[in-house]
C-alpha cells in the first residue's frame, strides 16, 4: 500500500473545533464562579451602599451587554448587506442576464409613450425575459428578498422576480433613482427608501451589468424589505440601523421606526448634503451624563459602525427598571443576592449553549462532515477570493476537478462504510500532492476540487503549473487500499485541470473548463480500459 503525507487542514480545524467546544463549559464555569463570588462579596460587604453600587454594576453590565450585542448584530447586518451586494453581482454576471441586457440595452423607440402594462406585455413575450425572471424569483424566494429586478439604460424594468404576478414591476421606469445612476457610473449603488408600489421601507442594492466589451448594459437590483431585516434584530436591547441623516431605517422597536435620532450619531459622521427621502420626525433627545433621555425615557446607547459607511448600528439599553430595583433591594439583601445568583447561572448556561451552537453551525456550514474538507459552498467562496486576489496581483487561477472513478462499484461491492473510508483516505492522499497555498475541497459525492494560484498569467507558466499538479496528483490515488473489512487495488481518478487569467475568464467559465477536462480524461481512461 502506498503511503502519502497526511493532509492536516480539515483535520486540524475539526480537532480545534472539538477542543474549543470541550473548553467552553469549563471556561463558563470558571467565569460563572468568579461572577458569583464577586456578587456575594459585594452584597455582604457594602450594606447600605448597595443600592448605589448595584446601580453602577447594572449600568456596567448593560453597557457590556449592549456593546457585545451590538458587535454580534453588526456582524449579522454586515453579512446581510454583503450578501445583497454579492447576490446582485452574481446575478449581473449570469450569462443569460448579460444576454438579456444586451438585447434590451435601450428601450425601442416609442416605448416611453406606452403604459407600464403595455411595456410589460412586450417584454414578457420574450422567453428569455421569462427565464431570467424565473431565475430571479427562485433566488429571491430562497434568500427571502422582496424582489430582484433588472433595468436597462433607459431605466426601464426589463424583468423581475415577480414578472408573472398581477403586481409585477416589469415595464416600470425608475428615472432619476440615485442607486441606479450610481450602479451605472461606479459599478454599484445602494439606497434606503419607501417602495413606490407597496409603500414598504426597503433597502436597494444595485450592480452594473457589463457587456463583453466592458460597456454597461444595465443593472440588477436586490430589494430587501426592512420588516424582514428587522427579524434579525432579536437581541435583548433595542437595535436601530440609522443612516447619515439620522433617520432610523430599521428598528427592533416600532416606536423608533422612520424617526430621526441624529443627536445620537457620533459628531464626526459626515452629514449628506441631500437625500432622496425625508429625514424623519425628530425624537426629543437630551444628553444626561453618560446616558440619553429619549422621548422622556432613559437609555444607555452604544454605537457600532457598519462596513457600509452609509449606516450606523445603535444599541439602546433601557434604564427605566433601575429605580424599582433600588427600592426592592431594601426589602432584603439576601433575596436580591439569591435572585442575582439564579440570573447569573441561567445566563451562563444560555451563553455556553449559544457559543457551542454557534461554533457547530459555523463548522457545519463550511466543512464536509465526512472528510473535514471545505464543502462546495466554502470552496466557491475561497475561489471568489482567489479570483479577486489574482486580478490585483496579476496572477493566474488554477482549478482542478477530480472524480473518483468506479466509486459506485466500490460502494456496491464492499458497502457504504468502506466507500466512506475510501473517500477519507483518497482526500488524505490528495492533500499530499498540494502546494502550501493550494486548497482542497469536496465538491460532492465522489468529486473533489483543488484551487490555487499561478505565479503569473503567462500561458506557458500557467500550463506548466497545471501540468506539474497533474503529475503530482495522478499517481497519488493509484495503488492499494486496505481497510478493516477489505483490501483492493485502485486504478486512479479522472482529473481535469485548467489555469486561467481571471481578468479574461469568469469563475463559472473556469469551473466549466475544469469539469469538461475531467470528463475528457474520463473518456480517455474508459477507452484505455476497453482497449
C-alpha positions in Angstrom: 0.0 0.0 0.0 1.4 3.4 -0.9 1.9 5.9 1.8 1.5 9.7 1.5 1.9 12.6 3.9 -1.3 13.2 5.9 -3.2 16.5 5.0 -3.9 18.4 8.1 -6.1 21.4 7.0 -9.5 19.9 7.6 -8.4 17.6 10.4 -6.7 20.3 12.4 -9.7 22.6 12.1 -12.1 19.9 13.2 -9.8 19.0 16.2 -9.6 22.6 17.2 -13.4 22.8 16.9 -13.9 19.9 19.2 -11.3 21.2 21.7 -12.9 24.6 21.8 -16.3 23.0 22.4 -15.0 21.0 25.3 -13.3 24.1 26.8 -16.5 26.2 26.7 -18.3 24.6 29.7 -15.1 24.7 31.8 -14.4 28.4 30.9 -18.0 29.3 31.6 -17.9 27.5 34.9 -14.9 29.5 36.0 -16.3 32.7 34.7 -19.6 32.0 36.5 -17.9 31.1 39.7 -16.0 34.3 39.6 -19.1 36.4 39.0 -21.0 34.6 41.8 -18.2 35.2 44.3 -17.9 38.9 43.4 -21.7 39.2 43.6 -22.0 37.6 47.1 -19.0 39.6 48.5 -20.4 42.8 47.0 -23.8 42.2 48.7 -22.3 41.2 52.0 -19.7 44.0 52.4 -21.4 47.1 51.1 -24.7 47.0 53.1 -26.4 50.4 52.9 -24.3 51.4 49.9 -25.5 48.5 47.9 -28.3 50.4 46.1 -25.8 52.8 44.5 -23.3 50.1 43.8 -25.9 47.9 42.3 -26.9 50.7 40.0 -23.3 51.2 38.9 -22.9 47.4 38.3 -26.1 47.2 36.4 -25.1 50.1 34.2 -21.8 48.4 33.6 -23.4 45.1 32.7 -25.9 46.8 30.5 -23.2 48.7 28.7 -21.1 45.5 28.2 -24.2 43.6 27.1 -25.2 46.3 24.7 -21.6 46.5 23.4 -21.4 42.7 22.8 -24.9 42.6 21.4 -24.1 45.5 19.0 -21.0 43.7 17.8 -22.9 40.4 17.1 -25.8 42.2 15.5 -23.4 44.3 13.5 -21.8 41.2 12.1 -25.2 39.8 11.1 -26.2 43.1 9.4 -22.8 43.4 7.6 -23.3 39.8 6.4 -26.8 40.7 5.1 -25.6 43.8 3.3 -22.6 41.9 1.9 -24.9 39.1 0.8 -27.2 41.5 -1.0 -24.2 43.0 -2.9 -22.8 39.6 -3.7 -26.2 38.4 -5.0 -26.6 41.5 -7.2 -23.1 41.0 -8.5 -23.7 37.3 -9.1 -26.9 37.8 -11.0 -25.4 40.6 -13.0 -22.7 38.2 -14.2 -25.0 35.4 -15.2 -24.7 34.7 -19.0 -28.5 34.8 -19.6 -28.8 38.1 -17.7 -26.0 39.6 -19.8 -27.6 38.3 -23.0 -30.9 39.8 -22.0 -29.4 43.1 -21.0 -27.6 43.3 -24.4 -30.8 42.6 -26.2 -32.7 45.4 -24.4 -29.9 47.8 -23.6 -32.2 50.7 -24.5 -36.0 50.8 -24.9 -37.2 50.6 -28.5 -38.4 53.9 -30.0 -41.9 54.8 -28.7 -41.7 52.6 -25.6 -41.8 55.6 -23.3 -45.2 56.6 -24.6 -46.7 53.2 -23.7 -48.2 52.3 -20.4 -46.4 50.2 -17.9 -48.7 47.3 -18.7 -48.1 47.6 -22.4 -44.3 47.7 -21.9 -44.6 44.7 -19.7 -46.6 42.8 -22.2 -43.9 43.5 -24.9 -41.1 42.4 -22.6 -42.7 39.2 -21.2 -43.4 37.8 -24.7 -39.7 37.2 -24.9 -38.9 33.7 -23.4 -35.5 35.0 -22.2 -37.3 37.6 -20.1 -39.4 35.0 -18.5 -36.5 32.6 -18.0 -34.4 35.3 -16.2 -37.4 36.4 -14.2 -38.0 32.8 -13.0 -34.3 32.5 -12.0 -34.6 35.8 -10.0 -37.9 34.5 -8.5 -36.3 31.3 -7.2 -33.3 33.2 -5.9 -35.3 35.9 -4.1 -37.6 33.2 -2.6 -34.6 31.2 -1.3 -33.0 34.3 0.3 -36.2 35.9 1.4 -35.7 39.0 -0.6 -38.7 41.2 -1.5 -37.6 41.4 -5.2 -34.8 41.1 -7.7 -35.1 43.0 -10.9 -33.2 44.2 -14.0 -33.2 47.7 -15.5 -31.8 48.8 -18.9 -30.1 52.1 -19.7 -33.5 53.7 -20.2 -34.2 52.9 -16.5 -37.0 50.6 -17.7 -37.5 47.3 -15.7 -37.0 44.6 -18.3 -37.6 41.6 -16.0 -38.2 40.9 -12.3 -38.7 38.1 -9.9 -42.5 38.9 -9.8 -42.8 39.2 -13.6 -45.8 36.8 -13.7 -47.7 38.4 -10.9 -50.5 41.0 -11.3 -48.5 43.5 -9.3 -45.4 42.9 -11.5 -43.0 45.9 -11.8 -41.9 44.8 -15.4 -42.2 47.9 -17.6 -41.9 50.3 -14.6 -39.5 53.2 -15.5 -37.4 54.3 -12.5 -36.0 57.6 -13.8 -33.6 59.5 -11.6 -33.1 56.8 -9.0 -29.7 57.5 -7.3 -28.8 53.9 -6.7 -29.4 53.0 -10.4 -27.3 56.0 -11.5 -24.5 55.1 -9.1 -24.6 51.5 -10.3 -24.1 52.5 -14.0 -21.4 55.1 -13.1 -19.4 53.2 -10.5 -20.5 49.6 -10.7 -22.6 49.5 -7.6 -25.3 51.6 -5.9 -27.5 51.5 -2.9 -30.3 53.3 -1.2 -32.9 53.1 1.5 -36.3 54.3 0.6 -40.0 53.7 0.6 -41.1 51.4 -2.2 -43.5 53.1 -4.7 -45.9 50.2 -5.0 -46.4 48.7 -1.6 -45.0 51.7 0.4 -42.7 49.4 2.4 -39.4 50.8 3.7 -36.7 48.8 1.9 -33.0 48.6 1.1 -32.0 48.6 -2.6 -28.6 47.3 -3.7 -27.7 47.5 -7.4 -24.9 46.1 -9.5 -23.9 47.0 -13.1 -24.3 44.6 -15.9 -21.2 44.8 -18.2 -21.0 43.6 -21.7 -18.1 41.6 -23.2 -16.6 45.0 -24.3 -16.8 46.3 -20.8 -19.6 48.8 -21.6 -22.6 49.0 -19.3 -25.7 47.3 -20.4 -28.0 47.9 -17.4 -28.2 47.0 -13.7 -29.5 44.3 -11.4 -31.2 45.4 -8.1 -31.8 43.4 -5.0 -34.6 44.8 -2.8 -34.8 43.7 0.9 -37.8 45.0 3.0 -37.0 46.3 6.4 -39.7 44.2 8.2 -37.7 41.1 7.0 -34.4 42.6 8.1 -35.9 43.6 11.5 -36.3 39.9 12.2 -32.6 39.6 12.6 -32.6 42.3 15.4 -33.7 39.9 18.0 -31.4 40.8 20.9 -32.2 41.8 24.5 -31.8 45.5 23.7 -33.3 47.8 21.1 -31.3 47.8 17.9 -31.5 50.7 15.4 -30.0 50.9 11.9 -29.5 54.7 11.2 -28.4 56.5 8.1 -26.2 59.5 8.0 -29.2 61.9 8.1 -30.1 60.3 11.5 -33.1 58.5 10.1 -33.9 55.1 11.6 -34.2 52.8 8.6 -34.7 49.6 10.6 -35.6 49.0 14.2 -36.4 46.2 16.6 -39.0 48.5 18.2 -41.8 50.1 16.2 -41.5 53.2 18.4 -38.3 54.3 16.6 -39.1 53.3 13.0 -38.5 56.1 10.5 -37.9 58.6 13.3 -34.8 60.9 13.4 -32.2 60.3 16.0 -29.3 62.4 14.5 -28.3 63.6 18.0 -27.2 60.0 18.9 -24.8 59.8 16.0 -21.0 60.4 16.5 -20.2 64.0 15.8 -17.6 63.1 13.1 -20.2 61.3 10.9 -20.4 63.4 7.7 -23.9 64.5 7.0 -25.2 64.1 3.4 -26.0 67.3 1.5 -29.4 66.0 0.5 -31.2 62.7 0.1 -34.0 61.1 -1.8 -36.0 60.6 1.3 -37.3 62.7 4.2 -35.1 62.6 7.3 -38.0 61.6 9.5 -39.7 63.2 12.5 -37.0 64.1 15.2 -37.3 62.5 18.6 -36.8 64.5 21.7 -33.2 63.6 22.7 -31.2 65.1 25.5 -27.8 64.0 26.9 -27.8 63.1 30.6 -24.3 62.3 32.0 -23.3 59.0 30.3 -27.0 58.3 29.4 -29.6 59.7 27.0 -33.1 60.8 27.6 -35.2 59.8 24.5 -38.8 61.0 24.5 -38.6 61.1 28.3 -37.1 57.6 28.7 -33.5 57.0 29.9 -31.2 54.7 27.7 -27.7 53.6 27.5 -26.5 54.0 23.9 -23.7 52.0 22.2 -22.7 52.7 18.6 -21.4 50.1 16.2 -20.1 51.2 12.8 -21.1 49.0 9.9 -19.0 48.1 6.9 -21.4 50.2 4.8 -20.4 53.7 5.8 -23.9 55.0 5.0 -25.2 53.3 8.2 -24.6 53.0 11.9 -25.9 50.4 14.3 -27.2 51.9 17.6 -28.0 49.6 20.6 -30.2 51.1 23.2 -30.5 49.5 26.7 -33.5 50.8 28.6 -32.9 52.0 32.1 -36.4 52.5 33.4 -36.1 49.4 35.6 -33.3 50.9 37.8 -35.4 52.8 40.3 -37.7 49.9 41.1 -34.7 47.7 41.5 -33.2 50.2 44.1 -36.5 50.2 46.1 -36.9 46.4 46.0 -33.3 45.9 47.3 -34.0 47.5 50.6 -36.5 44.7 51.4 -33.8 42.2 51.9 -30.2 41.9 50.8 -30.5 38.1 50.8 -33.3 37.9 48.4 -31.5 40.1 45.9 -28.4 38.0 46.3 -30.3 34.8 45.6 -32.0 36.3 42.6 -28.7 37.6 41.2 -27.2 34.1 41.7 -30.0 32.5 39.7 -29.8 35.0 36.9 -26.0 34.6 36.7 -26.3 30.8 36.5 -29.0 30.9 33.9 -27.2 33.5 31.8 -24.0 31.4 32.0 -25.8 28.3 30.8 -27.5 30.0 27.9 -24.3 31.8 26.9 -22.4 28.5 26.9 -25.1 26.8 24.8 -25.1 29.7 22.4 -21.4 29.6 22.0 -21.3 25.9 21.4 -24.2 26.0 18.9 -22.6 28.9 17.0 -19.3 27.0 16.7 -21.1 23.9 15.5 -23.2 25.9 13.0 -20.2 27.7 11.6 -18.3 24.4 11.1 -21.3 22.6 9.6 -22.0 25.4 7.1 -18.5 25.4 5.6 -16.9 21.9 6.1 -17.8 18.4 4.9 -18.7 16.2 7.8 -17.1 13.1 6.4 -13.7 14.3 5.2 -13.2 17.5 7.2 -12.5 19.4 3.9 -14.2 22.6 2.8 -17.6 21.9 1.3 -18.8 23.2 -2.0 -20.1 26.5 -0.5 -16.8 27.2 1.2 -14.6 26.3 -1.7 -16.6 28.5 -4.0 -16.2 31.4 -1.6 -12.4 30.7 -1.5 -12.4 30.6 -5.3 -14.1 34.0 -5.4 -11.3 35.3 -3.1 -8.6 33.7 -5.4 -10.1 35.4 -8.4 -10.1 38.8 -6.7 -6.5 38.4 -5.3 -5.2 37.1 -8.7 -6.7 40.0 -10.6 -5.0 42.5 -8.3 -1.6 40.7 -8.3 -1.5 39.7 -12.0 -1.6 36.0 -11.2 -3.5 33.1 -12.8 -6.0 30.9 -11.0 -5.8 27.1 -11.1 -8.9 24.9 -10.8 -8.8 21.1 -10.8 -11.7 18.7 -10.7 -11.1 15.1 -9.5 -13.7 12.3 -9.9 -13.0 9.0 -8.2 -13.8 6.6 -11.0 -15.5 3.3 -10.1 -16.6 4.7 -6.7 -20.1 3.3 -7.2 -18.6 -0.2 -7.8 -16.6 0.1 -4.6 -19.8 1.1 -2.7 -21.8 -1.8 -4.3 -19.0 -4.4 -3.7 -17.8 -3.5 -0.2 -20.6 -1.4 1.3 -21.1 2.3 2.1 -18.9 2.2 5.2 -15.9 1.1 3.1 -16.9 3.7 0.5 -16.8 6.4 3.2 -13.4 5.2 4.3 -12.2 5.3 0.7 -13.3 8.9 0.3 -11.5 9.9 3.5 -8.3 8.1 2.5 -8.5 9.5 -1.0 -8.8 13.0 0.3 -5.8 12.4 2.6 -3.7 11.2 -0.2 -4.7 14.1 -2.5 -3.5 16.6 0.1 -0.1 15.1 0.0 0.3 16.5 -3.6 -0.8 20.1 -2.9 1.4 23.1 -2.6 1.2 25.1 0.7 -1.1 27.7 -1.0 -3.5 25.2 -2.7 -6.9 24.3 -1.2 -8.7 21.0 -1.5 -12.5 20.7 -1.1 -15.2 18.1 -1.5 -17.4 19.2 -4.4 -20.0 16.5 -3.7 -20.3 12.7 -3.9 -17.1 11.3 -5.3 -15.9 14.6 -6.7 -13.2 16.8 -5.2 -11.8 20.2 -6.3 -8.4 21.9 -5.9 -7.9 25.6 -6.3 -4.7 27.6 -6.3 -2.7 30.4 -7.9 -0.1 30.5 -10.6 2.9 32.9 -10.4 1.8 34.9 -13.5 -0.7 34.8 -16.3 1.9 33.8 -18.9 0.3 30.9 -20.9 3.4 28.8 -20.7 3.8 29.2 -17.0 0.1 28.6 -16.3 0.2 25.4 -18.5 3.4 24.3 -16.7 1.7 24.8 -13.2 -1.3 22.7 -14.3 1.0 20.0 -15.8 3.0 19.9 -12.6 -0.1 19.5 -10.5 -1.4 16.7 -12.7 2.0 14.9 -12.4 1.7 15.1 -8.6 -1.9 14.2 -8.2 -2.4 11.4 -10.7 -0.2 8.8 -9.0 -1.4 9.6 -5.5 -4.7 7.8 -5.8 -3.3 4.8 -7.7 -2.4 1.8 -5.6 -3.7 -0.5 -2.9 -6.3 0.5 -0.3 -6.5 -1.6 2.9 -9.3 -1.3 5.4 -10.6 -3.4 8.3 -13.1 -5.2 6.1 -11.2 -5.5 2.8 -8.3 -4.7 0.6 -8.4 -3.7 -3.1 -6.3 -2.1 -5.8 -7.5 1.2 -7.4 -6.6 2.3 -10.9 -6.9 6.0 -10.2 -9.2 9.0 -10.8 -10.2 11.2 -13.7 -8.7 14.7 -13.3 -9.3 17.9 -15.2 -7.0 20.9 -14.5 -7.1 24.3 -16.0 -5.3 27.6 -15.3 -7.0 30.8 -16.3 -6.4 34.5 -16.4 -9.1 35.9 -14.0 -9.1 39.2 -16.0 -10.2 37.3 -19.1 -12.1 34.3 -17.8 -15.0 34.2 -15.3 -15.2 32.0 -12.3 -18.0 30.0 -13.8 -16.1 29.5 -17.1 -13.1 28.2 -15.2 -15.3 25.7 -13.4 -16.9 24.6 -16.6 -13.5 24.2 -18.3 -12.0 22.1 -15.5 -15.2 20.0 -15.4 -15.0 19.4 -19.1 -11.4 18.4 -19.0 -12.2 16.0 -16.2 -14.9 14.3 -18.4 -12.5 14.2 -21.3 -9.9 12.5 -19.1 -12.7 10.0 -18.0 -13.5 9.2 -21.6 -9.8 8.6 -22.4 -9.5 6.3 -19.4 -12.6 4.4 -20.4 -11.1 3.9 -23.9 -7.9 2.6 -22.5 -9.7 0.2 -20.3 -11.8 -1.1 -23.2 -8.6 -1.4 -25.3 
